[in-house]
Amino acid sequence: MEGIVKKYQQKFRKVRDEAKRWDELQSRLVAQFRNASSIIERLPAIQNSKNYCTLKCIDGIGDAVLRKQMESLETILLSLKKTLKEFHDIVLSLEKIVRDGRQLVNGGSVKLNMKQLQQRIGVKPSLVDCLDGLSLLHEMHQSEHFAFLVYLLKSSVVSALSTLTLKPSASDLGALHQLLVDQPNIPKEEVQFIFDIVFAEEIC
């Protein structure tokens, strides 16, 4: 029984690491989006020859500046897609953690009864604590359905950002930015409470 609990604790550590990585990726994605938006907002001014004043005498200056900005934008968009791929990797990882967690109890040759599932050894969590905690984190954090929808939403935003290079719109960029920064309303206290139960022996 104690061995199974330790395996669950390993899975919770992985969930905790993946949740932290998700937050880091979210910050990176928003920063990349803002950088891309800044370039897109500048495109109309860059393409207007009146804005070059005395620099007009430099042959091809407008085209050179525009080309440089588009190259920078392309680099940022590629980085955005790479970040999205890392989001998707986390989604797949979390799905696997939940599947494997259920398999620890349901897939063994020996079926555990409720008394065994509720049994505690010292301050270690019971198997019920582990199962319920993993299921709850799965539901309110990066569930296999919701997290994938969030990932698809972020992908759609990045795709929409690419099309705005043709016809920049400050209001559209603002709306896309808001979609991107919106995150699941995850109650941090509840998440921490679950981890406190699972890792009680580390706190003592």
C-alpha positions as a Markdown table, in Angstrom:
| # | Residue | x | y | z |
|---|---|---|---|---|
| 1 | Met | 0.0 | 0.0 | 0.0 |
| 2 | Glu | 2.8 | 2.4 | 0.9 |
| 3 | Gly | 4.5 | 1.7 | -2.3 |
| 4 | Ile | 1.4 | 2.7 | -4.3 |
| 5 | Val | 1.1 | 5.9 | -2.3 |
| 6 | Lys | 4.8 | 6.8 | -3.2 |
| 7 | Lys | 4.0 | 6.2 | -6.9 |
| 8 | Tyr | 1.0 | 8.6 | -6.6 |
| 9 | Gln | 3.3 | 11.2 | -4.9 |
| 10 | Gln | 5.6 | 10.9 | -7.9 |
| 11 | Lys | 2.7 | 11.6 | -10.2 |
| 12 | Phe | 1.6 | 14.6 | -8.1 |
| 13 | Arg | 5.2 | 16.0 | -8.4 |
| 14 | Lys | 5.0 | 15.7 | -12.1 |
| 15 | Val | 1.6 | 17.5 | -12.2 |
| 16 | Arg | 3.0 | 20.2 | -10.0 |
| 17 | Asp | 6.0 | 20.6 | -12.4 |
| 18 | Glu | 3.7 | 20.6 | -15.5 |
| 19 | Ala | 1.4 | 23.2 | -13.9 |
| 20 | Lys | 4.3 | 25.5 | -13.2 |
| 21 | Arg | 5.6 | 25.0 | -16.7 |
| 22 | Trp | 2.2 | 25.9 | -18.1 |
| 23 | Asp | 2.3 | 29.2 | -16.2 |
| 24 | Glu | 5.8 | 30.0 | -17.5 |
| 25 | Leu | 4.7 | 29.2 | -21.1 |
| 26 | Gln | 1.6 | 31.4 | -20.7 |
| 27 | Ser | 3.9 | 34.4 | -19.7 |
| 28 | Arg | 6.1 | 33.7 | -22.6 |
| 29 | Leu | 3.2 | 33.4 | -25.1 |
| 30 | Val | 1.7 | 36.7 | -24.0 |
| 31 | Ala | 5.1 | 38.4 | -24.3 |
| 32 | Gln | 5.6 | 37.0 | -27.8 |
| 33 | Phe | 2.1 | 38.1 | -28.8 |
| 34 | Arg | 2.7 | 41.6 | -27.6 |
| 35 | Asn | 6.0 | 41.8 | -29.6 |
| 36 | Ala | 4.2 | 40.6 | -32.7 |
| 37 | Ser | 1.3 | 43.0 | -32.1 |
| 38 | Ser | 3.7 | 45.9 | -31.8 |
| 39 | Ile | 5.2 | 45.1 | -35.2 |
| 40 | Ile | 1.8 | 44.7 | -36.8 |
| 41 | Glu | 0.6 | 48.0 | -35.4 |
| 42 | Arg | 3.7 | 49.7 | -36.9 |
| 43 | Leu | 3.2 | 48.3 | -40.4 |
| 44 | Pro | 0.8 | 51.1 | -41.8 |
| 45 | Ala | 3.3 | 53.8 | -40.6 |
| 46 | Ile | 6.2 | 51.9 | -42.1 |
| 47 | Gln | 4.5 | 51.6 | -45.5 |
| 48 | Asn | 3.6 | 55.3 | -45.6 |
| 49 | Ser | 6.4 | 57.1 | -47.4 |
| 50 | Lys | 5.5 | 60.4 | -45.8 |
| 51 | Asn | 6.9 | 59.2 | -42.5 |
| 52 | Tyr | 10.4 | 59.0 | -43.8 |
| 53 | Cys | 10.9 | 62.7 | -44.2 |
| 54 | Thr | 14.6 | 63.4 | -45.1 |
| 55 | Leu | 15.3 | 59.7 | -45.3 |
| 56 | Lys | 13.4 | 59.6 | -48.6 |
| 57 | Cys | 16.6 | 60.3 | -50.4 |
| 58 | Ile | 17.9 | 56.9 | -49.4 |
| 59 | Asp | 17.0 | 54.6 | -52.2 |
| 60 | Gly | 14.7 | 51.7 | -51.1 |
| 61 | Ile | 14.7 | 52.7 | -47.4 |
| 62 | Gly | 10.9 | 52.0 | -47.0 |
| 63 | Asp | 11.2 | 48.5 | -48.5 |
| 64 | Ala | 14.3 | 47.7 | -46.4 |
| 65 | Val | 12.6 | 48.7 | -43.2 |
| 66 | Leu | 9.4 | 46.8 | -44.1 |
| 67 | Arg | 11.4 | 43.7 | -45.0 |
| 68 | Lys | 13.3 | 43.8 | -41.7 |
| 69 | Gln | 10.1 | 44.2 | -39.7 |
| 70 | Met | 8.4 | 41.3 | -41.6 |
| 71 | Glu | 11.5 | 39.1 | -40.9 |
| 72 | Ser | 11.2 | 39.9 | -37.2 |
| 73 | Leu | 7.5 | 39.2 | -37.3 |
| 74 | Glu | 8.1 | 35.8 | -39.0 |
| 75 | Thr | 10.6 | 34.9 | -36.3 |
| 76 | Ile | 8.2 | 35.8 | -33.5 |
| 77 | Leu | 5.3 | 33.8 | -35.2 |
| 78 | Leu | 7.5 | 30.8 | -35.4 |
| 79 | Ser | 8.4 | 31.2 | -31.7 |
| 80 | Leu | 4.7 | 31.4 | -30.9 |
| 81 | Lys | 4.0 | 28.1 | -32.7 |
| 82 | Lys | 6.9 | 26.5 | -30.9 |
| 83 | Thr | 5.4 | 27.7 | -27.6 |
| 84 | Leu | 2.0 | 26.3 | -28.6 |
| 85 | Lys | 3.6 | 22.9 | -29.3 |
| 86 | Glu | 5.0 | 22.9 | -25.7 |
| 87 | Phe | 1.5 | 23.7 | -24.4 |
| 88 | His | 0.2 | 20.7 | -26.3 |
| 89 | Asp | 3.0 | 18.5 | -24.9 |
| 90 | Ile | 1.8 | 19.4 | -21.4 |
| 91 | Val | -1.8 | 18.6 | -22.2 |
| 92 | Leu | -0.7 | 15.1 | -23.4 |
| 93 | Ser | 1.5 | 14.6 | -20.4 |
| 94 | Leu | -1.3 | 15.5 | -18.0 |
| 95 | Glu | -3.7 | 13.1 | -19.7 |
| 96 | Lys | -1.2 | 10.3 | -19.4 |
| 97 | Ile | -0.6 | 11.1 | -15.7 |
| 98 | Val | -4.3 | 10.8 | -15.0 |
| 99 | Arg | -4.7 | 7.5 | -17.0 |
| 100 | Asp | -1.7 | 6.0 | -15.3 |
| 101 | Gly | -3.0 | 7.1 | -11.9 |
| 102 | Arg | -6.2 | 5.3 | -12.4 |
| 103 | Gln | -4.4 | 2.3 | -13.6 |
| 104 | Leu | -2.4 | 2.0 | -10.4 |
| 105 | Val | -5.6 | 1.1 | -8.5 |
| 106 | Asn | -7.9 | -0.4 | -11.3 |
| 107 | Gly | -5.3 | -2.3 | -13.3 |
| 108 | Gly | -3.7 | -4.5 | -10.6 |
| 109 | Ser | -4.3 | -8.2 | -10.2 |
| 110 | Val | -5.4 | -7.6 | -6.6 |
| 111 | Lys | -8.6 | -5.5 | -6.2 |
| 112 | Leu | -8.5 | -3.1 | -3.2 |
| 113 | Asn | -11.6 | -2.7 | -1.0 |
| 114 | Met | -12.8 | 0.6 | 0.4 |
| 115 | Lys | -11.1 | 0.0 | 3.7 |
| 116 | Gln | -7.7 | -0.4 | 2.0 |
| 117 | Leu | -8.3 | 2.6 | -0.1 |
| 118 | Gln | -9.0 | 4.8 | 2.9 |
| 119 | Gln | -6.1 | 3.4 | 5.0 |
| 120 | Arg | -3.5 | 5.9 | 6.2 |
| 121 | Ile | 0.1 | 5.2 | 7.2 |
| 122 | Gly | 1.2 | 8.0 | 9.5 |
| 123 | Val | 0.8 | 11.4 | 7.8 |
| 124 | Lys | 0.9 | 9.8 | 4.4 |
| 125 | Pro | -2.2 | 10.3 | 2.3 |
| 126 | Ser | -4.6 | 7.5 | 1.7 |
| 127 | Leu | -5.2 | 6.1 | -1.8 |
| 128 | Val | -8.6 | 7.8 | -1.8 |
| 129 | Asp | -6.8 | 11.1 | -1.1 |
| 130 | Cys | -4.6 | 10.5 | -4.0 |
| 131 | Leu | -7.3 | 9.4 | -6.4 |
| 132 | Asp | -9.7 | 12.2 | -5.4 |
| 133 | Gly | -6.9 | 14.8 | -5.5 |
| 134 | Leu | -5.6 | 13.7 | -8.9 |
| 135 | Ser | -9.2 | 13.7 | -10.3 |
| 136 | Leu | -9.9 | 17.2 | -8.9 |
| 137 | Leu | -6.7 | 18.6 | -10.2 |
| 138 | His | -7.5 | 17.0 | -13.5 |
| 139 | Glu | -10.9 | 18.7 | -13.6 |
| 140 | Met | -10.1 | 22.2 | -12.4 |
| 141 | His | -6.6 | 22.6 | -13.7 |
| 142 | Gln | -5.6 | 21.1 | -17.1 |
| 143 | Ser | -8.4 | 18.6 | -17.8 |
| 144 | Glu | -8.0 | 16.4 | -20.9 |
| 145 | His | -11.0 | 18.3 | -22.4 |
| 146 | Phe | -10.7 | 21.8 | -21.1 |
| 147 | Ala | -6.9 | 22.2 | -21.4 |
| 148 | Phe | -7.1 | 21.0 | -25.0 |
| 149 | Leu | -9.8 | 23.6 | -25.7 |
| 150 | Val | -7.6 | 26.3 | -24.2 |
| 151 | Tyr | -4.8 | 25.0 | -26.4 |
| 152 | Leu | -7.0 | 25.2 | -29.5 |
| 153 | Leu | -8.1 | 28.7 | -28.5 |
| 154 | Lys | -4.5 | 29.9 | -28.2 |
| 155 | Ser | -3.7 | 28.3 | -31.6 |
| 156 | Ser | -6.7 | 30.1 | -33.2 |
| 157 | Val | -5.5 | 33.4 | -31.7 |
| 158 | Val | -2.0 | 32.9 | -33.2 |
| 159 | Ser | -3.5 | 32.1 | -36.6 |
| 160 | Ala | -5.8 | 35.2 | -36.4 |
| 161 | Leu | -2.7 | 37.3 | -35.5 |
| 162 | Ser | -1.0 | 36.2 | -38.8 |
| 163 | Thr | -4.0 | 37.4 | -40.9 |
| 164 | Leu | -3.9 | 40.8 | -39.2 |
| 165 | Thr | -0.6 | 41.6 | -40.9 |
| 166 | Leu | -2.7 | 42.2 | -44.1 |
| 167 | Lys | -5.1 | 44.6 | -42.4 |
| 168 | Pro | -3.9 | 45.8 | -39.0 |
| 169 | Ser | -6.6 | 46.7 | -36.5 |
| 170 | Ala | -5.9 | 47.9 | -32.9 |
| 171 | Ser | -9.3 | 46.8 | -31.7 |
| 172 | Asp | -8.9 | 43.3 | -33.2 |
| 173 | Leu | -5.4 | 43.0 | -31.7 |
| 174 | Gly | -6.8 | 44.1 | -28.3 |
| 175 | Ala | -9.5 | 41.5 | -28.5 |
| 176 | Leu | -7.1 | 38.7 | -29.4 |
| 177 | His | -4.8 | 39.7 | -26.6 |
| 178 | Gln | -7.6 | 39.4 | -24.1 |
| 179 | Leu | -8.5 | 36.0 | -25.4 |
| 180 | Leu | -4.9 | 34.9 | -25.0 |
| 181 | Val | -4.4 | 36.1 | -21.4 |
| 182 | Asp | -7.7 | 34.7 | -20.2 |
| 183 | Gln | -6.9 | 31.6 | -18.2 |
| 184 | Pro | -8.9 | 28.9 | -16.4 |
| 185 | Asn | -10.1 | 30.2 | -13.0 |
| 186 | Ile | -8.1 | 27.8 | -10.9 |
| 187 | Pro | -8.5 | 28.2 | -7.1 |
| 188 | Lys | -4.9 | 28.3 | -6.0 |
| 189 | Glu | -5.9 | 27.6 | -2.4 |
| 190 | Glu | -7.6 | 24.4 | -3.3 |
| 191 | Val | -4.7 | 23.2 | -5.4 |
| 192 | Gln | -2.3 | 23.9 | -2.6 |
| 193 | Phe | -4.6 | 22.1 | -0.1 |
| 194 | Ile | -4.4 | 19.0 | -2.3 |
| 195 | Phe | -0.6 | 19.1 | -2.4 |
| 196 | Asp | -0.5 | 19.7 | 1.4 |
| 197 | Ile | -2.4 | 16.5 | 1.9 |
| 198 | Val | -0.3 | 14.5 | -0.6 |
| 199 | Phe | 3.0 | 15.8 | 0.7 |
| 200 | Ala | 2.1 | 16.1 | 4.4 |
| 201 | Glu | 5.2 | 14.2 | 5.5 |
| 202 | Glu | 7.4 | 16.7 | 3.7 |
| 203 | Ile | 5.7 | 19.6 | 5.6 |
| 204 | Cys | 6.1 | 18.0 | 9.0 |
